[in-house]
Amino acid sequence: MQRRNFLRAAAGSAFFLPDSLSRANAANSIGNNRPAYDVAKDEDFWREIQQAFTVDRNLVNLNNGGVCPSPRVVQDAMRRQLEFSNMAPAINMWRVLEPEVESVRRRLAANFGCDPEELAITRNASESLEICQFGMDLKPGDEVLTTDQDYPRMLTTWEQRVRREGIVLKKISFPTPPPSLDDLYTRFEAAVTPKTRVIHFCHITNLTGQIFPVKRISQMARQRGIETIVDGAHAYAQFPFTYADLDCDYYGTSLHKWLLAPHGTGFLFVKKSKIRKLWPLMAAPQSMADNIRKFEEIGTHPAANHNAIAEALTFHEAIGVERKAARLRYLRGLWTEPLTRLPGVIVRTSADPEQSCGIALVSVAGKSCRTLADQLWDRYQIIVTPIVHADFEGLRITPNVYTTVGEVRSFVDAMTKLVSS
């Protein structure tokens, strides 16, 4: 009772409000001035965050890598603006709401650590990255260096340019997990040739959650006159970093993943000196050659989606990205540690915090990952992602801030039964 009274006093009346932002602020009061690793294990803190969501607790969603649910405050903001738009779209959507995207741009740029004039609001990481992939001038024989564990859509995009224009796509491979970040860097450096024009790689892979030494690769490439495109689809808002930690030329991400923004939102960073020579995916007038907004020329689109990003960013900042990352790593440890003690179970993601955060891949010898995923859903209503690669397969497990310790333990119990059988 004493602890409960303390928590109520610390949070004030907002502790009882059914609003997700109030709950995030209440949790923030509980965790104030405490180390992130300490808050990561404080269930009172995370219970407030969990109650900010409207997820179905009759199932366990451990597939937050593809798309994440938004907290209630984000859903409400988007719903409110959609209703307002529909009252008189030509005025309310185009003249009133659409200009508010500039506020979103400024806030995202401040959080990412770049100039607002270097950040375009897009619909997802794929759109952001394809702007770069299709927008670069390359000629037959020019080489693009990537990995065989990059996102399939991005590999498909480069392969289309190979067929259409005769560029060369080179893919490096690496073990899961790699022995070190130095090993990853060395593989890129060794694969560079005088014909390499672009290095395209993930900040963190969607397959195993492997984090790359982005800044080191980017600076190596710049010294050789090579441009760098970084796929940050799973990185932004999952763990702390800013652009200064990357130093790449182009960076694309989705905001409906770890920022918990509306579905179909993302951003593209383009270094200011690169904007003019990068062609937009949809045509823009010559007068916009140096304008980052030329990459937003997509025709009619809802203003509500991108405007509600602001609420997601406020919710994210109220939690604190250091706390979020610490919690995700804590939840990862709750399932990886007991499962690795089972025979035939291999976790293909490094436990080194410099190499991973909330995403991890687990393989079971002699068992199909697709069969395991089906059994987890059919028998236990647990959602996971089967990953099949030429060199490995497994289940990708991605909890989020709304995931409870009980849900993680349910997954461990279910997997123990399935592996034992």
C-alpha positions as CSV (number, residue, x, y, z in Angstrom):
1,M,0.0,0.0,0.0
2,Q,2.8,2.4,0.8
3,R,4.4,1.9,-2.7
4,R,1.0,2.3,-4.4
5,N,0.3,5.6,-2.5
6,F,3.8,6.8,-3.5
7,L,3.2,6.0,-7.2
8,R,-0.1,7.9,-7.1
9,A,1.4,10.9,-5.4
10,A,4.3,10.9,-7.9
11,A,2.1,10.8,-10.9
12,G,-0.7,13.0,-9.7
13,S,-4.3,12.8,-11.0
14,A,-3.0,11.9,-14.5
15,F,-2.3,8.4,-13.1
16,F,-6.0,7.6,-13.3
17,L,-6.7,9.2,-16.7
18,P,-7.5,6.7,-19.5
19,D,-5.3,8.7,-21.9
20,S,-2.1,7.0,-23.2
21,L,0.0,10.2,-23.1
22,S,-1.0,10.8,-19.4
23,R,0.0,7.2,-18.7
24,A,3.4,7.7,-20.3
25,N,3.9,10.8,-18.3
26,A,2.8,9.0,-15.1
27,A,5.3,6.2,-15.9
28,N,7.9,8.9,-16.5
29,S,7.3,10.2,-13.0
30,I,7.9,6.8,-11.6
31,G,11.1,6.3,-13.4
32,N,12.5,9.8,-13.0
33,N,16.2,10.1,-12.3
34,R,16.7,6.3,-12.3
35,P,19.1,4.3,-14.5
36,A,17.5,2.9,-17.6
37,Y,18.5,-0.7,-16.7
38,D,16.8,-0.3,-13.3
39,V,13.6,1.0,-14.8
40,A,13.6,-1.8,-17.4
41,K,12.6,-4.3,-14.6
42,D,10.1,-2.0,-12.9
43,E,6.7,-3.5,-13.7
44,D,4.9,-0.6,-12.1
45,F,6.5,1.7,-14.7
46,W,5.7,-0.5,-17.7
47,R,2.2,-1.3,-16.5
48,E,1.3,2.3,-17.1
49,I,2.7,2.1,-20.6
50,Q,0.9,-1.2,-21.3
51,Q,-2.4,0.4,-20.4
52,A,-1.9,3.1,-23.0
53,F,-2.6,0.6,-25.8
54,T,-5.8,-1.0,-27.1
55,V,-4.3,-4.4,-28.1
56,D,-6.0,-7.7,-27.8
57,R,-4.7,-9.4,-24.7
58,N,-6.3,-12.8,-25.7
59,L,-3.3,-13.3,-28.0
60,V,0.4,-12.6,-27.6
61,N,1.8,-10.5,-30.4
62,L,5.6,-11.1,-30.7
63,N,5.7,-9.8,-34.3
64,N,6.3,-6.1,-33.8
65,G,9.0,-6.1,-36.5
66,G,6.6,-5.7,-39.4
67,V,4.2,-3.1,-38.0
68,C,3.3,-2.0,-34.5
69,P,0.1,-1.0,-32.9
70,S,-0.2,2.7,-32.0
71,P,-1.1,3.9,-28.5
72,R,-4.6,5.3,-28.0
73,V,-3.5,8.9,-28.1
74,V,-2.1,8.4,-31.7
75,Q,-5.3,6.6,-32.8
76,D,-7.4,9.4,-31.4
77,A,-5.4,12.1,-33.1
78,M,-5.6,10.4,-36.4
79,R,-9.3,9.7,-36.1
80,R,-10.0,13.3,-35.1
81,Q,-8.2,14.7,-38.1
82,L,-9.8,12.3,-40.5
83,E,-13.2,13.4,-39.3
84,F,-12.2,17.0,-39.6
85,S,-10.9,16.5,-43.1
86,N,-14.1,14.9,-44.3
87,M,-16.2,17.9,-43.2
88,A,-14.7,19.9,-46.1
89,P,-11.6,18.2,-47.6
90,A,-10.6,21.0,-50.0
91,I,-10.3,23.4,-47.1
92,N,-9.8,21.4,-43.9
93,M,-7.4,18.8,-45.3
94,W,-5.4,20.9,-47.8
95,R,-5.4,24.3,-46.3
96,V,-5.7,23.7,-42.5
97,L,-4.1,20.3,-41.8
98,E,-1.6,19.7,-44.6
99,P,0.6,22.7,-43.6
100,E,1.0,21.1,-40.1
101,V,3.4,18.6,-41.7
102,E,6.1,21.3,-41.3
103,S,5.7,21.0,-37.5
104,V,6.1,17.3,-37.8
105,R,9.2,17.8,-40.0
106,R,10.8,20.1,-37.5
107,R,10.2,17.8,-34.5
108,L,11.4,14.6,-36.3
109,A,14.5,16.5,-37.5
110,A,15.3,17.7,-34.0
111,N,14.9,14.1,-32.6
112,F,17.0,12.6,-35.5
113,G,19.6,15.4,-35.2
114,C,19.5,16.9,-38.7
115,D,18.4,20.0,-40.5
116,P,14.6,20.0,-41.2
117,E,15.5,20.8,-44.8
118,E,17.1,17.4,-45.1
119,L,14.1,15.4,-44.0
120,A,11.2,14.3,-46.2
121,I,8.0,12.7,-44.7
122,T,7.2,9.5,-46.6
123,R,4.9,6.5,-46.2
124,N,7.4,3.9,-45.2
125,A,11.1,2.8,-45.4
126,S,10.6,1.1,-48.8
127,E,9.4,4.3,-50.4
128,S,12.2,6.3,-48.8
129,L,14.9,3.8,-49.9
130,E,13.5,3.4,-53.4
131,I,13.6,7.2,-53.9
132,C,17.4,6.8,-53.4
133,Q,17.8,3.6,-55.3
134,F,15.9,4.8,-58.4
135,G,16.9,8.4,-58.0
136,M,20.7,7.9,-58.4
137,D,22.3,8.3,-61.8
138,L,24.3,5.0,-62.4
139,K,25.7,3.7,-65.6
140,P,26.3,0.1,-66.9
141,G,29.1,-1.5,-65.0
142,D,28.7,0.6,-61.9
143,E,28.7,-1.5,-58.7
144,V,26.3,-1.4,-55.8
145,L,27.5,-3.3,-52.7
146,T,25.0,-4.7,-50.2
147,T,24.5,-7.9,-48.2
148,D,22.5,-11.1,-48.8
149,Q,20.6,-10.4,-45.6
150,D,19.2,-7.0,-46.7
151,Y,15.4,-6.5,-47.0
152,P,14.0,-8.4,-50.0
153,R,12.2,-5.4,-51.5
154,M,15.4,-3.4,-51.5
155,L,17.3,-6.2,-53.2
156,T,14.5,-6.6,-55.7
157,T,14.8,-2.9,-56.5
158,W,18.5,-3.1,-57.3
159,E,18.0,-6.3,-59.3
160,Q,15.5,-4.5,-61.5
161,R,18.2,-1.8,-62.2
162,V,20.6,-4.7,-63.0
163,R,18.1,-6.1,-65.6
164,R,17.1,-2.7,-67.0
165,E,20.4,-0.7,-67.0
166,G,23.2,-3.2,-66.6
167,I,24.6,-2.1,-63.2
168,V,26.3,-4.7,-61.1
169,L,24.9,-5.8,-57.7
170,K,27.4,-7.5,-55.3
171,K,26.2,-9.1,-52.1
172,I,28.4,-10.0,-49.2
173,S,27.5,-12.7,-46.6
174,F,28.2,-12.9,-42.9
175,P,27.5,-15.4,-40.1
176,T,24.6,-15.2,-37.7
177,P,25.7,-13.8,-35.4
178,P,28.9,-12.3,-36.7
179,P,31.9,-12.5,-34.3
180,S,32.1,-8.7,-34.0
181,L,31.3,-5.3,-35.5
182,D,34.9,-5.3,-36.7
183,D,34.2,-8.4,-38.7
184,L,31.2,-6.8,-40.4
185,Y,33.2,-3.7,-41.3
186,T,36.1,-5.7,-42.7
187,R,33.7,-7.6,-45.0
188,F,32.5,-4.4,-46.6
189,E,35.9,-2.9,-46.9
190,A,37.3,-6.0,-48.5
191,A,34.5,-6.1,-51.1
192,V,35.0,-2.5,-52.3
193,T,36.4,-2.1,-55.8
194,P,37.3,0.9,-58.0
195,K,33.8,0.4,-59.6
196,T,31.9,0.6,-56.4
197,R,29.5,3.6,-56.5
198,V,27.0,2.8,-53.7
199,I,27.0,0.8,-50.4
200,H,23.5,0.0,-49.3
201,F,23.1,-1.7,-46.0
202,C,20.9,-2.1,-42.9
203,H,21.3,-0.2,-39.7
204,I,19.7,-3.3,-38.1
205,T,18.6,-6.3,-40.1
206,N,15.0,-7.4,-40.2
207,L,16.1,-11.1,-40.1
208,T,18.1,-11.4,-36.9
209,G,18.2,-7.9,-35.5
210,Q,22.0,-7.5,-36.2
211,I,23.2,-3.9,-35.7
212,F,25.9,-2.6,-38.1
213,P,28.8,-0.2,-37.6
214,V,27.1,2.4,-39.7
215,K,29.4,5.4,-39.0
216,R,32.5,3.5,-39.7
217,I,31.3,2.0,-43.0
218,S,29.9,5.4,-44.1
219,Q,33.2,7.2,-43.4
220,M,35.2,4.5,-45.2
221,A,32.9,4.9,-48.2
222,R,33.1,8.7,-48.3
223,Q,36.9,8.5,-48.3
224,R,36.6,6.4,-51.5
225,G,34.0,8.6,-53.1
226,I,31.2,6.1,-52.5
227,E,27.7,7.0,-51.4
228,T,25.9,5.3,-48.6
229,I,22.2,4.4,-48.3
230,V,21.2,3.1,-44.9
231,D,18.0,1.1,-44.3
232,G,16.9,2.2,-40.9
233,A,13.4,0.6,-41.0
234,H,13.9,-1.2,-37.7
235,A,16.3,1.1,-36.0
236,Y,14.7,4.5,-35.5
237,A,13.1,4.8,-32.0
238,Q,14.1,1.3,-31.0
239,F,17.4,2.3,-29.5
240,P,19.2,5.7,-28.9
241,F,21.1,7.3,-31.8
242,T,21.2,10.5,-33.8
243,Y,22.5,11.3,-37.3
244,A,25.9,12.2,-35.8
245,D,26.2,8.5,-34.9
246,L,25.6,7.5,-38.6
247,D,27.2,10.1,-40.9
248,C,25.6,8.4,-44.0
249,D,24.4,10.2,-47.1
250,Y,20.8,8.8,-47.2
251,Y,18.7,7.2,-44.4
252,G,15.2,5.8,-44.7
253,T,12.9,4.5,-42.0
254,S,9.4,3.5,-41.2
255,L,7.6,5.3,-38.3
256,H,4.9,2.7,-37.9
257,K,7.4,0.3,-36.3
258,W,9.2,1.4,-33.2
259,L,8.0,5.0,-33.1
260,L,4.4,3.6,-32.9
261,A,3.2,6.2,-35.4
262,P,0.2,5.6,-37.8
263,H,0.5,2.8,-40.3
264,G,1.9,4.1,-43.5
265,T,4.4,6.7,-42.2
266,G,8.1,7.1,-42.6
267,F,10.9,9.6,-43.3
268,L,13.8,10.0,-45.7
269,F,17.0,11.8,-44.7
270,V,19.0,13.2,-47.6
271,K,22.2,15.1,-46.9
272,K,21.7,18.6,-48.1
273,S,24.5,18.5,-50.7
274,K,22.9,15.4,-52.2
275,I,19.3,16.7,-52.7
276,R,19.8,18.4,-56.1
277,K,21.2,15.4,-57.9
278,L,18.8,12.8,-56.5
279,W,15.7,12.4,-58.7
280,P,12.4,12.1,-56.9
281,L,10.3,8.9,-57.4
282,M,7.4,11.0,-58.7
283,A,8.2,14.0,-60.9
284,A,8.6,17.4,-59.3
285,P,9.1,20.8,-61.1
286,Q,12.6,22.1,-61.7
287,S,12.0,24.8,-59.2
288,M,12.1,22.2,-56.5
289,A,15.5,20.8,-57.4
290,D,17.1,21.7,-54.1
291,N,13.9,21.3,-52.0
292,I,13.6,18.2,-49.8
293,R,9.8,18.4,-50.4
294,K,10.3,17.2,-54.0
295,F,10.4,13.7,-52.5
296,E,6.9,14.2,-51.1
297,E,5.2,14.7,-54.4
298,I,2.9,11.7,-54.4
299,G,-0.5,13.3,-55.2
300,T,-3.5,13.4,-52.9
301,H,-2.9,11.8,-49.6
302,P,-4.4,12.0,-46.1
303,A,-3.0,14.7,-43.8
304,A,-4.1,12.9,-40.7
305,N,-1.6,10.1,-41.0
306,H,1.5,12.2,-41.0
307,N,0.2,14.8,-38.6
308,A,-0.4,12.2,-35.9
309,I,3.3,11.3,-36.0
310,A,3.6,14.2,-33.6
311,E,1.6,12.4,-30.9
312,A,3.7,9.2,-31.4
313,L,6.9,11.3,-31.0
314,T,5.5,12.9,-27.8
315,F,4.6,9.4,-26.4
316,H,8.1,8.1,-27.4
317,E,9.9,11.0,-25.7
318,A,7.8,10.6,-22.6
319,I,9.0,7.0,-22.2
320,G,12.6,7.9,-23.1
321,V,14.5,6.0,-25.8
322,E,17.1,4.8,-23.3
323,R,14.5,3.2,-21.1
324,K,12.7,1.7,-24.1
325,A,15.9,0.1,-25.4
326,A,16.8,-1.2,-21.9
327,R,13.3,-2.7,-21.6
328,L,13.5,-4.4,-25.0
329,R,16.8,-5.9,-24.1
330,Y,15.4,-7.1,-20.8
331,L,12.4,-8.7,-22.4
332,R,14.8,-10.4,-25.0
333,G,16.8,-11.8,-22.1
334,L,13.7,-13.2,-20.5
335,W,13.1,-15.6,-23.4
336,T,16.6,-16.1,-24.9
337,E,18.3,-17.3,-21.7
338,P,15.9,-20.1,-20.8
339,L,15.4,-21.3,-24.4
340,T,19.2,-21.6,-25.1
341,R,19.3,-24.1,-22.3
342,L,17.1,-26.4,-24.3
343,P,18.7,-29.0,-26.6
344,G,19.0,-28.0,-30.2
345,V,18.0,-24.3,-29.6
346,I,20.3,-21.7,-31.1
347,V,19.8,-17.9,-30.8
348,R,21.2,-16.4,-34.0
349,T,21.4,-12.8,-32.5
350,S,24.3,-11.5,-30.5
351,A,23.6,-10.6,-26.9
352,D,26.1,-7.8,-27.1
353,P,24.2,-4.5,-26.7
354,E,26.2,-2.9,-29.4
355,Q,25.0,-5.5,-31.9
356,S,21.4,-6.0,-31.0
357,C,18.3,-4.6,-29.1
358,G,14.8,-5.9,-29.2
359,I,14.8,-8.2,-32.2
360,A,16.3,-11.7,-32.1
361,L,16.1,-14.9,-34.1
362,V,15.9,-18.4,-32.6
363,S,16.4,-21.7,-34.5
364,V,15.5,-25.2,-33.3
365,A,17.5,-28.1,-34.8
366,G,15.3,-30.5,-36.8
367,K,12.2,-28.4,-36.6
368,S,10.7,-26.2,-39.4
369,C,10.3,-22.6,-38.3
370,R,7.1,-22.4,-40.3
371,T,5.7,-25.4,-38.5
372,L,6.7,-24.0,-35.2
373,A,5.1,-20.6,-36.0
374,D,1.8,-22.4,-37.0
375,Q,1.8,-24.4,-33.8
376,L,2.4,-21.4,-31.6
377,W,-0.6,-19.7,-33.2
378,D,-2.9,-22.7,-33.5
379,R,-2.3,-24.0,-30.0
380,Y,-1.3,-20.9,-27.9
381,Q,-2.4,-17.8,-30.0
382,I,1.1,-16.5,-30.0
383,I,2.2,-14.5,-33.1
384,V,5.8,-14.9,-34.3
385,T,7.5,-14.5,-37.6
386,P,9.1,-17.4,-39.5
387,I,12.3,-16.4,-41.2
388,V,13.8,-18.6,-44.0
389,H,17.1,-17.6,-45.5
390,A,19.4,-19.6,-47.7
391,D,21.9,-20.0,-44.8
392,F,19.6,-20.3,-41.8
393,E,16.0,-20.3,-40.6
394,G,14.2,-19.5,-37.4
395,L,11.6,-17.6,-35.5
396,R,12.0,-13.8,-35.3
397,I,10.7,-12.7,-31.9
398,T,10.0,-9.0,-31.4
399,P,8.3,-7.8,-28.2
400,N,7.4,-4.2,-27.7
401,V,6.8,-1.7,-24.8
402,Y,3.2,-3.0,-24.4
403,T,4.4,-6.6,-24.0
404,T,4.1,-8.0,-20.5
405,V,6.5,-10.3,-18.7
406,G,3.7,-12.8,-18.4
407,E,3.3,-12.9,-22.2
408,V,7.0,-13.5,-22.7
409,R,6.9,-16.3,-20.1
410,S,3.9,-17.8,-22.0
411,F,6.0,-17.9,-25.1
412,V,8.9,-19.6,-23.2
413,D,6.5,-22.2,-21.8
414,A,4.9,-22.9,-25.2
415,M,8.3,-23.2,-26.9
416,T,9.6,-25.5,-24.2
417,K,6.6,-27.8,-24.8
418,L,7.0,-27.7,-28.6
419,V,10.8,-28.3,-28.5
420,S,10.4,-31.1,-26.0
421,S,7.8,-32.8,-28.1
